[in-house]
Amino acid sequence: MQGLIGKKVGMTRMFSDSGKSVAVTIIQAANNIIHQVKTEDKDGYAAVQLGFDDVAEKKVTKAVAGHCKKNSSVPTYIVKEFELDNKEEQLKSGDRVGLEVLENVKFVNVVGISKGRGHAGTVKKYSFKTGRKTHGNTNYRERGSSGANSYPARVMPGLKMSGHMGDEQVTVRNLEVVGLDKEAGLLFVKGAVPGRNKGYLYIKKTK
């Protein structure tokens, strides 16, 4: 199995054997449930459909509830499909999987939704240079002219402008796995991952 679904707990620090302080992110990544196992014979490809964070059956649609009932699983808040490492992996719908999937894995890719920053200007969003803060200048954070002169006399598409910032999918690659706590279901990775605390993450093995 190529990965797991998890939830960001927060950040802390750990100490290496040499005594060096390392900033780490704590991810709760245990108790994933298998909703469905897809095979090449039936579906055309080999994958597993995982769910995370159980929810009450009354909170999901009848279609979702029926899908879970058919596969002996329970409804979950989030569902994600992962490729299988080996097409011969023995997996069964309704079973729970956890950090044993990432055992002996040294590096992972983490996918999450970045923090939303609302409507941001070009200085904050794209690190544009500000204008000179000299006498009489009151618009030093404005973008400036965005159109052309007589030709083509319009704003060209694709220009960087102010607008909604954040709240988009971000992938951070090759994060080092510092440790696993199987009893607590916690994964420790070096550095930061996208999103807020309690935000959902996809943890994938590096290829």
N, C-alpha and C positions, 0 to 999 in steps of 0.2 A: 504494500500500500504506500502511495506516494506522500501522504500527509494526513493532517488532522485539523479539526476546527477547535479554536480556543477562545479564551476571553482574557483581555489585558487586566491584570490586577494592579500593577503599578511598577515603580522603579525602586531599586535599593542598590547597595554595593556589596561586593564579595571580595575576599582577599585571596590572592594567588598563593602558591607555595612559597614564593619569594617575598611575600608580604606586600605586594603591590595591590592598591585598591582598584577594583574594576567595577564600572557602572553596569548594572544588569537590569533587564526588564523581566518581571515575573508574569508568566502566562499560565492560566489554568487551562489544561488541555486534556483532562481525563473524561471518562464517561461519555465518549461518542457512541452513538447507537447506529447500527447498520440498518438502513431502510431497505436497501435493495442491492443485490449483486448482479451486475450486468456481464453477460458472456458473449463471446464472439458468435457462437451458434445462434443465439436468440436475438441479440441486439446489434451484432456487427462489430462490437469492440468490448474489451475487458475493462471494467471499472467497478467502483463501489460507491454507493450513495450513502453519505454519512449525515447524521443529524446531531445537533447539540442544543442543550438547554430545553428540557422537556416543558411542554405546555399542556393545559387541560384540553380534552377533546372538544369541549363546547366552544373553545376559542378558535377552532380551525374550520375550514370549509368541509363539506361532506366528501368532496373529492379527495382531499388530503387525509381525512380520517379513514376513508375506504382504502386508500393506498397503504396506510400504516397497518390497518387491520389485516389486509391481504398478506403483508410481509411480516406479520407477528412483531411489529415494532410499535412505538408510541409516538404521537405527534411532537415535533420539536420546533423551536422558534426559528432555527436556521438550518438550511440543508445545502450540502455541497457535494459535488462528485469529484472523486480522485481516481487517477489511473492506478492500475495494479502493477507492482514491481514484477510479479511473476503471474502469468495467466493460470498457473496451477494452484495458486493460493487457495487454501480451504477456508472460506468465509461463509457465514450463514446469517441470513436476515434475522434481526432481532437480537443478535449478540452485541455485547458492549466491547469497545476497544479503547485503549488508552495510550500511555506513554511508551509501552513496549514497541509501538510502531517506530519510534524515534531512537530506540536503543542503538548505541554504537554509531549514531549519526553525529558528525562533527560540525557541519554547517547547514543552515536552513535559510529558505526565503520566506519572508513574512509579508502577507498581503492584508491591508486594512483600509478603513476609510479615515482620511485625515480630518483633523479638527476643523470645523467650519469657522471662518473669520468674518462672515458677513460681507457687506459691500466694502471693498477696499480700493484705495487709490493706486496709481501706478508706482508711486514711491514705495509703498508697503508691499504691493503685489509682485512687482518685477524689479525692485531695487533701482528704479530710475534715479538719476542724479537730480538733486533739487536746484532751483534757481539761486542766484546770489542774494543773500540776505542783506542787501545794502539799503541805504536811505531811500524811502519811497516805494520800495518793491513789496507788494502785498500778496503776490500770487506765486511764491517760490515753490509750492508743492503741486502746482497745476501741471498737466501734461504738456500743454503748449499746442501749437498748430498740428492738426492731423490730416488736413487736406492739401491738395496740390494747388497750383496757380491756375492759369487759364486752361491748361490741359494736364490731366484729364478732368480737372475741376470737380473732383469728388474724393471722398475718403475711400482708399483702397481696402479691400477686405483682408482680414487677418492681422490688422494692426493691434499692438498691445494697448489696451485701454483699461480704465477702471471697471470694476465689476465684482461679481461674487468670487470670493477667495476660499479655498479649502473645500471640505466636504466632498472629496473625490477619492477614487481608489488609488492607493499608492503601494508600490512593492519595494521592499528593502531586501537586497540580495546579500547572500553570503554572511549572515550573522552567525557568529560562533556560539555553539551550545556550551555553556559553562557548566551546567549541571541539571540533573533530573531528581525530583523527589516523587517517587512512585506512590508512596503512601498518601501524600497530600495531593497528588495529581498536578504537580507544578513543574513547569519548564523554565529554566533560567537561560536567557540569551544575552550576549554582550551587546551593549548599546541600546539605542532607542528603537521603538517600532511605531508605526503610524497610529493615530487616533487617541481617543480619550480613554481613561480608565473605565472598565466594564464594557469596552467596545469589542466587537467580535473580530477575530483574526483567522486567516487561513495559514497554517504552517506547512510548508512544503519542503521536501528534501531537495538539496541542490543536485543538479545533473552534471 
